[in-house]
C-alpha cells in the first residue's frame, strides 16, 4: 500500500514537472526562435494586449457610421463589439445616456460603454462622445469629433479614432491612406502599359490617381510620416534614365532631384526633409542623401562602391538607416549604419536566405523585411539588432512592406503567380489580440476597374484631413 502511494506521488510529480518543462520550452521558443535555413514557419504571435468589450450607443445601430466605427475597432484587434440593448439613437439632450445598454454589460469584466451624440452645427458634423465603465457607471472622459464636408466615411473613421485613442492611448489610424504603384499591363503593346502613383484608403473604399496615368510613368512611392510629401521614381521611357520626383500631394506641386544616372530605390525621412536613394555605378550601387531644404547631396556609402547597396530606410529619428547589401559573401543581407558618422555598416541578418526591402517601424524597435528561401517570399519582422526574426506572411512573390502609423500593422503587396497581378494586404505584425483575422485584403478599384497594386507606402492621414 505504501509503495503504491509512493508510486502515485512520483507519477504526479513527474506530470507536473513535464508540464512545467513544456511551458518553459514554449516561452523559450518565442523569445529565442529557431532559425530555419530552407523554410520558415509562420509565427504570427497572439498579442498580449487586453481586448476591450465595448458597446457604442447613439449612432443608430443600423447607420453607416455605426457599422464603419464597429468594423474599424474590430479590425484593430483591441475591441470586441457588444450589441446595443437599449435605444440605439440618442435623444437631443447632451446629458442623455442609454442606461439600459450601460447596465446590461456590467457582468462582463473590463467592459466599457460609449454614448454618442451626433448633431449638425454651422455646416459641421459634430459627435460628442462620453465614455463609461459599465461596472461602476463612472464617466471615464469625454471627446468631441468635428468634421466638415459630406464625407460620412471620413467622419465615421474619426469617431473610431477618438474611441480607439481613449482606450488605447495611441492615435487612431482608420482615416489613413496607402500610396502605391498603379500598374496596368497591355499584353498587345507593352509600350502602352501604364504605371503611376495612386492612393487608397485602408478600407479600400476610396481609390484615386495621385500622378497622371497618361503622362510619364511613375513608380516606387514612399511617403513621409509628418508631412504630405511623397517621393517616387519617374521613368521617362525609351531607354532614358529615371529621375526622382518629390510631390506635396495636397498642393499637387512636384520637384525633381538633379539628374543622375541609374537611380534605383528611393525613400524619404519621416519629417520629409531628406531623400535617400541608391544609384548604380560601373561596379556596384551606392547610397546617397539629398537635403530638400539646402539642395545639397552627399554620399552615404562610397561612390566607387564595389558592393550593391540598395533599399535604404531611415530610422524614425533620421540618425540611422537600414539597407540591403551584398558585401558579406555576395548574398543580400540587412545592414545598419549611422547616416552622417561615416562608421562602417553592421550586418544584422542572422538567418539563412536572401534579405530585401527593409522598413524601420515608427517606434524604432522593429524592422520589417522580405526574405526569399527556396523560391518563396516571406514577410518577416525582427528587432533593430536582427534578433527575434520570424515570418508573418508568405506568398510566391512579396513586395516591400510599409508600417502603419501605430507600428502594429504592415501593408505589403503580394502575388500568387508569375503572371498574377499584385494585390495589397494589411497584416497584424504581432498577431490580432482578439484572435480574429490577421491578414486583410485592400481592394484597389479605379473607375470600376481592378488593377495591379505594388510598392505600398502608408501615410497616416487622409487628403481630406489635410484640406481641413
CORLINZI-V598919 format. One record per residue. N is the residue number from 0. RES is the residue in three letters. SS is DSSP state (H for helix, E for strand, - for the rest). PHI is phi in whole degrees, -180 to 180 (none if undefined). PSI is psi in whole degrees, -180 to 180 (NA if undefined). Layout:
n=N res=RES ss=SS phi=PHI psi=PSI
n=N res=RES ss=SS phi=PHI psi=PSI
This chain:
n=0 res=UNK ss=- phi=none psi=-42
n=1 res=UNK ss=H phi=-65 psi=-42
n=2 res=UNK ss=H phi=-62 psi=-39
n=3 res=UNK ss=H phi=-64 psi=-41
n=4 res=UNK ss=H phi=-64 psi=-43
n=5 res=UNK ss=H phi=-62 psi=-40
n=6 res=UNK ss=H phi=-62 psi=-44
n=7 res=UNK ss=H phi=-63 psi=-40
n=8 res=UNK ss=H phi=-64 psi=-41
n=9 res=UNK ss=H phi=-66 psi=-41
n=10 res=UNK ss=H phi=-63 psi=-43
n=11 res=UNK ss=H phi=-64 psi=-42
n=12 res=UNK ss=H phi=-64 psi=-42
n=13 res=UNK ss=H phi=-65 psi=-38
n=14 res=UNK ss=H phi=-63 psi=-44
n=15 res=UNK ss=H phi=-63 psi=-44
n=16 res=UNK ss=H phi=-63 psi=-41
n=17 res=UNK ss=H phi=-62 psi=-43
n=18 res=UNK ss=H phi=-63 psi=-37
n=19 res=UNK ss=H phi=-67 psi=-39
n=20 res=UNK ss=H phi=-64 psi=-44
n=21 res=UNK ss=H phi=-62 psi=-42
n=22 res=UNK ss=H phi=-63 psi=-43
n=23 res=UNK ss=H phi=-64 psi=-42
n=24 res=UNK ss=H phi=-64 psi=-38
n=25 res=UNK ss=H phi=-63 psi=-38
n=26 res=UNK ss=H phi=-66 psi=-45
n=27 res=UNK ss=H phi=-63 psi=-35
n=28 res=UNK ss=H phi=-68 psi=-25
n=29 res=UNK ss=H phi=-82 psi=-46
n=30 res=UNK ss=H phi=-70 psi=-40
n=31 res=UNK ss=- phi=-124 psi=73
n=32 res=UNK ss=- phi=-65 psi=145
n=33 res=UNK ss=- phi=-71 psi=146
n=34 res=UNK ss=- phi=-100 psi=109
n=35 res=UNK ss=- phi=-81 psi=139
n=36 res=UNK ss=- phi=-92 psi=-30
n=37 res=UNK ss=- phi=-104 psi=-36
n=38 res=UNK ss=- phi=-137 psi=165
n=39 res=UNK ss=- phi=-121 psi=139
n=40 res=UNK ss=- phi=-90 psi=132
n=41 res=UNK ss=E phi=-67 psi=137
n=42 res=UNK ss=- phi=-139 psi=71
n=43 res=UNK ss=- phi=-84 psi=100
n=44 res=UNK ss=- phi=-69 psi=144
n=45 res=UNK ss=- phi=-75 psi=131
n=46 res=UNK ss=- phi=-65 psi=154
n=47 res=UNK ss=- phi=-97 psi=-1
n=48 res=UNK ss=- phi=-73 psi=152
n=49 res=UNK ss=- phi=-74 psi=136
n=50 res=UNK ss=- phi=-90 psi=127
n=51 res=UNK ss=E phi=-99 psi=117
n=52 res=UNK ss=E phi=-73 psi=128
n=53 res=UNK ss=E phi=-136 psi=138
n=54 res=UNK ss=E phi=-115 psi=130
n=55 res=UNK ss=E phi=-118 psi=119
n=56 res=UNK ss=E phi=-121 psi=150
n=57 res=UNK ss=- phi=109 psi=-11
n=58 res=UNK ss=- phi=-95 psi=-3
n=59 res=UNK ss=- phi=76 psi=117
n=60 res=UNK ss=- phi=-65 psi=-12
n=61 res=UNK ss=- phi=-105 psi=4
n=62 res=UNK ss=- phi=-82 psi=158
n=63 res=UNK ss=H phi=-63 psi=-40
n=64 res=UNK ss=H phi=-61 psi=-45
n=65 res=UNK ss=H phi=-59 psi=-46
n=66 res=UNK ss=H phi=-65 psi=-44
n=67 res=UNK ss=H phi=-63 psi=-45
n=68 res=UNK ss=H phi=-61 psi=-46
n=69 res=UNK ss=H phi=-65 psi=-42
n=70 res=UNK ss=H phi=-63 psi=-43
n=71 res=UNK ss=H phi=-58 psi=-50
n=72 res=UNK ss=H phi=-67 psi=-38
n=73 res=UNK ss=H phi=-64 psi=-44
n=74 res=UNK ss=H phi=-68 psi=-26
n=75 res=UNK ss=H phi=-62 psi=-24
n=76 res=UNK ss=- phi=88 psi=-7
n=77 res=UNK ss=- phi=-97 psi=-5
n=78 res=UNK ss=E phi=-132 psi=143
n=79 res=UNK ss=E phi=-116 psi=123
n=80 res=UNK ss=E phi=-82 psi=127
n=81 res=UNK ss=E phi=-100 psi=138
n=82 res=UNK ss=- phi=-71 psi=156
n=83 res=UNK ss=- phi=-76 psi=132
n=84 res=UNK ss=- phi=-103 psi=-36
n=85 res=UNK ss=- phi=-94 psi=-132
n=86 res=UNK ss=- phi=-83 psi=120
n=87 res=UNK ss=- phi=-73 psi=-24
n=88 res=UNK ss=- phi=-113 psi=126
n=89 res=UNK ss=- phi=-78 psi=157
n=90 res=UNK ss=- phi=-76 psi=179
n=91 res=UNK ss=- phi=-70 psi=-17
n=92 res=UNK ss=- phi=-73 psi=133
n=93 res=UNK ss=- phi=-71 psi=-16
n=94 res=UNK ss=- phi=-93 psi=-1
n=95 res=UNK ss=- phi=-65 psi=138
n=96 res=UNK ss=- phi=-135 psi=132
n=97 res=UNK ss=- phi=-74 psi=83
n=98 res=UNK ss=H phi=-65 psi=-28
n=99 res=UNK ss=H phi=-64 psi=-47
n=100 res=UNK ss=H phi=-67 psi=-39
n=101 res=UNK ss=H phi=-60 psi=-46
n=102 res=UNK ss=H phi=-78 psi=-23
n=103 res=UNK ss=H phi=-71 psi=-21
n=104 res=UNK ss=- phi=-110 psi=15
n=105 res=UNK ss=- phi=-64 psi=-23
n=106 res=UNK ss=- phi=-79 psi=-10
n=107 res=UNK ss=- phi=-94 psi=117
n=108 res=UNK ss=- phi=-58 psi=134
n=109 res=UNK ss=- phi=75 psi=7
n=110 res=UNK ss=- phi=-75 psi=151
n=111 res=UNK ss=E phi=-131 psi=162
n=112 res=UNK ss=E phi=-130 psi=137
n=113 res=UNK ss=E phi=-119 psi=121
n=114 res=UNK ss=E phi=-103 psi=121
n=115 res=UNK ss=E phi=-108 psi=144
n=116 res=UNK ss=E phi=-129 psi=115
n=117 res=UNK ss=E phi=-110 psi=131
n=118 res=UNK ss=E phi=-142 psi=163
n=119 res=UNK ss=E phi=-110 psi=124
n=120 res=UNK ss=E phi=-139 psi=126
n=121 res=UNK ss=- phi=52 psi=44
n=122 res=UNK ss=- phi=76 psi=11
n=123 res=UNK ss=E phi=-118 psi=148
n=124 res=UNK ss=E phi=-89 psi=125
n=125 res=UNK ss=E phi=-123 psi=127
n=126 res=UNK ss=E phi=-120 psi=118
n=127 res=UNK ss=E phi=-99 psi=125
n=128 res=UNK ss=E phi=-114 psi=133
n=129 res=UNK ss=E phi=-121 psi=137
n=130 res=UNK ss=E phi=-116 psi=134
n=131 res=UNK ss=E phi=-131 psi=148
n=132 res=UNK ss=E phi=-85 psi=123
n=133 res=UNK ss=- phi=-69 psi=-26
n=134 res=UNK ss=- phi=-78 psi=-48
n=135 res=UNK ss=- phi=-92 psi=-14
n=136 res=UNK ss=- phi=65 psi=12
n=137 res=UNK ss=- phi=-78 psi=138
n=138 res=UNK ss=E phi=-75 psi=127
n=139 res=UNK ss=E phi=-94 psi=-8
n=140 res=UNK ss=E phi=148 psi=173
n=141 res=UNK ss=E phi=-139 psi=149
n=142 res=UNK ss=E phi=-141 psi=154
n=143 res=UNK ss=E phi=-123 psi=130
n=144 res=UNK ss=E phi=-111 psi=124
n=145 res=UNK ss=E phi=-116 psi=141
n=146 res=UNK ss=E phi=-148 psi=126
n=147 res=UNK ss=E phi=-95 psi=154
n=148 res=UNK ss=- phi=91 psi=179
n=149 res=UNK ss=- phi=-108 psi=17
n=150 res=UNK ss=- phi=-82 psi=92
n=151 res=UNK ss=H phi=-65 psi=-34
n=152 res=UNK ss=H phi=-61 psi=-45
n=153 res=UNK ss=H phi=-64 psi=-39
n=154 res=UNK ss=H phi=-60 psi=-46
n=155 res=UNK ss=H phi=-64 psi=-41
n=156 res=UNK ss=H phi=-62 psi=-37
n=157 res=UNK ss=H phi=-69 psi=-35
n=158 res=UNK ss=H phi=-64 psi=-44
n=159 res=UNK ss=H phi=-62 psi=-39
n=160 res=UNK ss=H phi=-58 psi=-44
n=161 res=UNK ss=H phi=-65 psi=-41
n=162 res=UNK ss=H phi=-67 psi=-43
n=163 res=UNK ss=H phi=-58 psi=-47
n=164 res=UNK ss=H phi=-67 psi=-37
n=165 res=UNK ss=H phi=-59 psi=-40
n=166 res=UNK ss=H phi=-102 psi=-15
n=167 res=UNK ss=H phi=-110 psi=-22
n=168 res=UNK ss=- phi=82 psi=-5
n=169 res=UNK ss=- phi=-101 psi=154
n=170 res=UNK ss=- phi=-69 psi=141
n=171 res=UNK ss=- phi=-71 psi=155
n=172 res=UNK ss=- phi=-133 psi=14
n=173 res=UNK ss=- phi=-74 psi=-14
n=174 res=UNK ss=- phi=-100 psi=11
n=175 res=UNK ss=- phi=-80 psi=169
n=176 res=UNK ss=E phi=-132 psi=163
n=177 res=UNK ss=E phi=-122 psi=124
n=178 res=UNK ss=E phi=-86 psi=145
n=179 res=UNK ss=E phi=-157 psi=169
n=180 res=UNK ss=E phi=-88 psi=114
n=181 res=UNK ss=E phi=-77 psi=127
n=182 res=UNK ss=E phi=-129 psi=130
n=183 res=UNK ss=E phi=-136 psi=112
n=184 res=UNK ss=- phi=-94 psi=134
n=185 res=UNK ss=- phi=-106 psi=104
n=186 res=UNK ss=- phi=-68 psi=-29
n=187 res=UNK ss=- phi=-74 psi=-39
n=188 res=UNK ss=- phi=-140 psi=92
n=189 res=UNK ss=H phi=-55 psi=-24
n=190 res=UNK ss=H phi=-67 psi=-20
n=191 res=UNK ss=H phi=-93 psi=3
n=192 res=UNK ss=- phi=-66 psi=151
n=193 res=UNK ss=E phi=-124 psi=143
n=194 res=UNK ss=E phi=-137 psi=131
n=195 res=UNK ss=E phi=-153 psi=177
n=196 res=UNK ss=E phi=-98 psi=133
n=197 res=UNK ss=E phi=-130 psi=163
n=198 res=UNK ss=E phi=-123 psi=139
n=199 res=UNK ss=E phi=-134 psi=139
n=200 res=UNK ss=E phi=-68 psi=154
n=201 res=UNK ss=- phi=-69 psi=-14
n=202 res=UNK ss=- phi=-94 psi=-1
n=203 res=UNK ss=- phi=77 psi=7
n=204 res=UNK ss=- phi=-82 psi=-24
n=205 res=UNK ss=- phi=-128 psi=124
n=206 res=UNK ss=E phi=-142 psi=124
n=207 res=UNK ss=E phi=-146 psi=157
n=208 res=UNK ss=E phi=-73 psi=142
n=209 res=UNK ss=- phi=-104 psi=-42
n=210 res=UNK ss=- phi=-112 psi=158
n=211 res=UNK ss=- phi=-71 psi=133
n=212 res=UNK ss=- phi=-77 psi=-6
n=213 res=UNK ss=- phi=-102 psi=-2
n=214 res=UNK ss=- phi=-111 psi=-152
n=215 res=UNK ss=- phi=-60 psi=140
n=216 res=UNK ss=E phi=-63 psi=142
n=217 res=UNK ss=E phi=-132 psi=143
n=218 res=UNK ss=E phi=-155 psi=173
n=219 res=UNK ss=E phi=56 psi=59
n=220 res=UNK ss=E phi=-74 psi=152
n=221 res=UNK ss=E phi=-147 psi=125
n=222 res=UNK ss=E phi=-98 psi=145
n=223 res=UNK ss=- phi=-71 psi=168
n=224 res=UNK ss=- phi=-103 psi=-21
n=225 res=UNK ss=- phi=-116 psi=-4
n=226 res=UNK ss=- phi=-139 psi=151
n=227 res=UNK ss=- phi=-77 psi=62
n=228 res=UNK ss=E phi=-118 psi=133
n=229 res=UNK ss=E phi=-131 psi=138
n=230 res=UNK ss=E phi=-112 psi=152
n=231 res=UNK ss=E phi=-162 psi=166
n=232 res=UNK ss=E phi=-92 psi=142
n=233 res=UNK ss=E phi=-112 psi=119
n=234 res=UNK ss=E phi=-99 psi=110
n=235 res=UNK ss=- phi=-83 psi=-6
n=236 res=UNK ss=- phi=76 psi=176
n=237 res=UNK ss=- phi=54 psi=40
n=238 res=UNK ss=- phi=78 psi=2
n=239 res=UNK ss=- phi=-78 psi=156
n=240 res=UNK ss=- phi=-75 psi=152
n=241 res=UNK ss=- phi=-76 psi=157
n=242 res=UNK ss=E phi=-119 psi=167
n=243 res=UNK ss=E phi=-109 psi=125
n=244 res=UNK ss=E phi=-105 psi=147
n=245 res=UNK ss=E phi=-129 psi=123
n=246 res=UNK ss=E phi=-125 psi=138
n=247 res=UNK ss=E phi=-87 psi=108
n=248 res=UNK ss=- phi=-85 psi=7
n=249 res=UNK ss=- phi=-95 psi=-47
n=250 res=UNK ss=- phi=-82 psi=-14
n=251 res=UNK ss=- phi=59 psi=40
n=252 res=UNK ss=E phi=-105 psi=138
n=253 res=UNK ss=E phi=-119 psi=141
n=254 res=UNK ss=E phi=-128 psi=141
n=255 res=UNK ss=E phi=-115 psi=133
n=256 res=UNK ss=- phi=-67 psi=156
n=257 res=UNK ss=- phi=-54 psi=145
n=258 res=UNK ss=- phi=-68 psi=131
n=259 res=UNK ss=- phi=-134 psi=161
n=260 res=UNK ss=- phi=-81 psi=145
n=261 res=UNK ss=- phi=58 psi=51
n=262 res=UNK ss=E phi=-64 psi=142
n=263 res=UNK ss=E phi=-120 psi=-135
n=264 res=UNK ss=E phi=-62 psi=145
n=265 res=UNK ss=E phi=-136 psi=145
n=266 res=UNK ss=E phi=-139 psi=166
n=267 res=UNK ss=E phi=-131 psi=149
n=268 res=UNK ss=- phi=-69 psi=163
n=269 res=UNK ss=- phi=-59 psi=-35
n=270 res=UNK ss=- phi=-86 psi=-2
n=271 res=UNK ss=- phi=77 psi=16
n=272 res=UNK ss=- phi=-98 psi=-24
n=273 res=UNK ss=E phi=-132 psi=137
n=274 res=UNK ss=E phi=-106 psi=134
n=275 res=UNK ss=E phi=-120 psi=140
n=276 res=UNK ss=E phi=-152 psi=167
n=277 res=UNK ss=E phi=-108 psi=143
n=278 res=UNK ss=E phi=-136 psi=125
n=279 res=UNK ss=E phi=-78 psi=142
n=280 res=UNK ss=- phi=-115 psi=-161
n=281 res=UNK ss=- phi=-71 psi=-36
n=282 res=UNK ss=- phi=-110 psi=-26
n=283 res=UNK ss=- phi=-156 psi=-151
n=284 res=UNK ss=E phi=-139 psi=136
n=285 res=UNK ss=E phi=-118 psi=162
n=286 res=UNK ss=E phi=-104 psi=140
n=287 res=UNK ss=E phi=-133 psi=157
n=288 res=UNK ss=E phi=-122 psi=151
n=289 res=UNK ss=E phi=-137 psi=122
n=290 res=UNK ss=E phi=-87 psi=118
n=291 res=UNK ss=- phi=-71 psi=-22
n=292 res=UNK ss=- phi=-81 psi=-44
n=293 res=UNK ss=- phi=-93 psi=-20
n=294 res=UNK ss=- phi=76 psi=14
n=295 res=UNK ss=- phi=-95 psi=140
n=296 res=UNK ss=E phi=-112 psi=145
n=297 res=UNK ss=E phi=-146 psi=155
n=298 res=UNK ss=E phi=-85 psi=140
n=299 res=UNK ss=- phi=-107 psi=-29
n=300 res=UNK ss=- phi=-131 psi=158
n=301 res=UNK ss=- phi=-51 psi=137
n=302 res=UNK ss=- phi=-66 psi=-29
n=303 res=UNK ss=- phi=-99 psi=41
n=304 res=UNK ss=- phi=-60 psi=134
n=305 res=UNK ss=- phi=-90 psi=-8
n=306 res=UNK ss=- phi=-102 psi=168
n=307 res=UNK ss=E phi=-106 psi=105
n=308 res=UNK ss=E phi=-108 psi=119
n=309 res=UNK ss=E phi=-142 psi=177
n=310 res=UNK ss=E phi=53 psi=55
n=311 res=UNK ss=E phi=-75 psi=150
n=312 res=UNK ss=E phi=-145 psi=125
n=313 res=UNK ss=E phi=-71 psi=149
n=314 res=UNK ss=- phi=-72 psi=162
n=315 res=UNK ss=- phi=-57 psi=-34
n=316 res=UNK ss=- phi=-86 psi=-3
n=317 res=UNK ss=- phi=76 psi=6
n=318 res=UNK ss=- phi=-89 psi=-21
n=319 res=UNK ss=E phi=-130 psi=167
n=320 res=UNK ss=E phi=-144 psi=151
n=321 res=UNK ss=E phi=-111 psi=140
n=322 res=UNK ss=E phi=-150 psi=172
n=323 res=UNK ss=E phi=-103 psi=136
n=324 res=UNK ss=E phi=-147 psi=153
n=325 res=UNK ss=- phi=-104 psi=22
n=326 res=UNK ss=- phi=-72 psi=-8
n=327 res=UNK ss=- phi=-118 psi=104
n=328 res=UNK ss=- phi=72 psi=10
n=329 res=UNK ss=- phi=72 psi=12
n=330 res=UNK ss=- phi=-108 psi=133
n=331 res=UNK ss=- phi=-61 psi=121
n=332 res=UNK ss=E phi=-138 psi=170
n=333 res=UNK ss=E phi=-91 psi=137
n=334 res=UNK ss=E phi=-130 psi=149
n=335 res=UNK ss=E phi=-122 psi=138
n=336 res=UNK ss=E phi=-146 psi=157
n=337 res=UNK ss=E phi=-76 psi=142
n=338 res=UNK ss=- phi=-69 psi=-41
n=339 res=UNK ss=- phi=-120 psi=5
n=340 res=UNK ss=- phi=-85 psi=-24
n=341 res=UNK ss=- phi=81 psi=6
n=342 res=UNK ss=- phi=-73 psi=156
n=343 res=UNK ss=- phi=-69 psi=139
n=344 res=UNK ss=- phi=-63 psi=148
n=345 res=UNK ss=E phi=-113 psi=128
n=346 res=UNK ss=E phi=-77 psi=129
n=347 res=UNK ss=- phi=-112 psi=-4
n=348 res=UNK ss=- phi=-73 psi=130
n=349 res=UNK ss=- phi=-119 psi=-11
n=350 res=UNK ss=- phi=-107 psi=-177
n=351 res=UNK ss=- phi=-85 psi=179
n=352 res=UNK ss=- phi=89 psi=-180
n=353 res=UNK ss=E phi=-108 psi=139
n=354 res=UNK ss=E phi=-108 psi=140
n=355 res=UNK ss=E phi=-143 psi=161
n=356 res=UNK ss=E phi=49 psi=60
n=357 res=UNK ss=E phi=-74 psi=152
n=358 res=UNK ss=E phi=-142 psi=124
n=359 res=UNK ss=E phi=-82 psi=134
n=360 res=UNK ss=- phi=-72 psi=156
n=361 res=UNK ss=- phi=-60 psi=-29
n=362 res=UNK ss=- phi=-81 psi=-13
n=363 res=UNK ss=- phi=85 psi=1
n=364 res=UNK ss=- phi=-95 psi=-21
n=365 res=UNK ss=E phi=-130 psi=155
n=366 res=UNK ss=E phi=-129 psi=125
n=367 res=UNK ss=E phi=-97 psi=150
n=368 res=UNK ss=E phi=-161 psi=171
n=369 res=UNK ss=E phi=-108 psi=138
n=370 res=UNK ss=E phi=-125 psi=137
n=371 res=UNK ss=E phi=-113 psi=123
n=372 res=UNK ss=E phi=-139 psi=128
n=373 res=UNK ss=- phi=51 psi=43
n=374 res=UNK ss=- phi=80 psi=1
n=375 res=UNK ss=E phi=-118 psi=154
n=376 res=UNK ss=E phi=-107 psi=142
n=377 res=UNK ss=E phi=-127 psi=134
n=378 res=UNK ss=E phi=-86 psi=122
n=379 res=UNK ss=E phi=-126 psi=162
n=380 res=UNK ss=E phi=-136 psi=141
n=381 res=UNK ss=E phi=-142 psi=167
n=382 res=UNK ss=E phi=-77 psi=173
n=383 res=UNK ss=- phi=-72 psi=-2
n=384 res=UNK ss=- phi=-106 psi=4
n=385 res=UNK ss=- phi=92 psi=-2
n=386 res=UNK ss=- phi=-84 psi=171
n=387 res=UNK ss=- phi=56 psi=35
n=388 res=UNK ss=- phi=-68 psi=135
n=389 res=UNK ss=E phi=-158 psi=156
n=390 res=UNK ss=E phi=-97 psi=141
n=391 res=UNK ss=E phi=-121 psi=-9
n=392 res=UNK ss=E phi=-159 psi=158
n=393 res=UNK ss=E phi=-147 psi=154
n=394 res=UNK ss=E phi=-166 psi=173
n=395 res=UNK ss=- phi=-61 psi=-44
n=396 res=UNK ss=E phi=-136 psi=133
n=397 res=UNK ss=E phi=-128 psi=132
n=398 res=UNK ss=- phi=-91 psi=-178
n=399 res=UNK ss=- phi=-61 psi=144
n=400 res=UNK ss=- phi=-90 psi=162
n=401 res=UNK ss=E phi=-143 psi=131
n=402 res=UNK ss=E phi=-75 psi=143
n=403 res=UNK ss=- phi=-76 psi=166
n=404 res=UNK ss=- phi=-60 psi=-29
n=405 res=UNK ss=- phi=-88 psi=-2
n=406 res=UNK ss=- phi=69 psi=17
n=407 res=UNK ss=- phi=-116 psi=-20
n=408 res=UNK ss=E phi=-120 psi=157
n=409 res=UNK ss=E phi=-130 psi=141
n=410 res=UNK ss=E phi=-100 psi=142
n=411 res=UNK ss=E phi=-153 psi=162
n=412 res=UNK ss=E phi=-114 psi=142
n=413 res=UNK ss=E phi=-147 psi=156
n=414 res=UNK ss=E phi=-140 psi=148
n=415 res=UNK ss=- phi=-92 psi=-13
n=416 res=UNK ss=- phi=-148 psi=163
n=417 res=UNK ss=- phi=-60 psi=-35
n=418 res=UNK ss=- phi=-98 psi=3
n=419 res=UNK ss=- phi=-79 psi=153
n=420 res=UNK ss=- phi=-76 psi=157
n=421 res=UNK ss=- phi=-75 psi=141
n=422 res=UNK ss=E phi=-124 psi=140
n=423 res=UNK ss=E phi=-85 psi=141
n=424 res=UNK ss=E phi=-136 psi=156
n=425 res=UNK ss=E phi=-121 psi=131
n=426 res=UNK ss=E phi=-128 psi=143
n=427 res=UNK ss=E phi=-75 psi=118
n=428 res=UNK ss=- phi=-68 psi=-29
n=429 res=UNK ss=- phi=-122 psi=23
n=430 res=UNK ss=- phi=89 psi=159
n=431 res=UNK ss=- phi=-93 psi=112
n=432 res=UNK ss=- phi=-55 psi=-32
n=433 res=UNK ss=- phi=-80 psi=-6
n=434 res=UNK ss=- phi=83 psi=6
n=435 res=UNK ss=- phi=-81 psi=-162
n=436 res=UNK ss=- phi=-63 psi=146
n=437 res=UNK ss=- phi=-107 psi=-18
n=438 res=UNK ss=E phi=-127 psi=135
n=439 res=UNK ss=E phi=-134 psi=133
n=440 res=UNK ss=E phi=-77 psi=140
n=441 res=UNK ss=E phi=-108 psi=110
n=442 res=UNK ss=- phi=-65 psi=141
n=443 res=UNK ss=- phi=-127 psi=103
n=444 res=UNK ss=E phi=-133 psi=122
n=445 res=UNK ss=E phi=-124 psi=130
n=446 res=UNK ss=- phi=55 psi=38
n=447 res=UNK ss=- phi=79 psi=2
n=448 res=UNK ss=E phi=-117 psi=132
n=449 res=UNK ss=E phi=-78 psi=157
n=450 res=UNK ss=- phi=-154 psi=168
n=451 res=UNK ss=E phi=-72 psi=133
n=452 res=UNK ss=E phi=-126 psi=117
n=453 res=UNK ss=E phi=-130 psi=167
n=454 res=UNK ss=E phi=54 psi=59
n=455 res=UNK ss=E phi=-71 psi=148
n=456 res=UNK ss=E phi=-143 psi=121
n=457 res=UNK ss=E phi=-88 psi=128
n=458 res=UNK ss=E phi=-115 psi=135
n=459 res=UNK ss=- phi=-79 psi=5
n=460 res=UNK ss=- phi=-147 psi=146
n=461 res=UNK ss=- phi=-76 psi=162
n=462 res=UNK ss=H phi=-65 psi=-39
n=463 res=UNK ss=H phi=-63 psi=-35
n=464 res=UNK ss=H phi=-62 psi=-37
n=465 res=UNK ss=H phi=-72 psi=-38
n=466 res=UNK ss=H phi=-66 psi=-28
n=467 res=UNK ss=- phi=-83 psi=NA
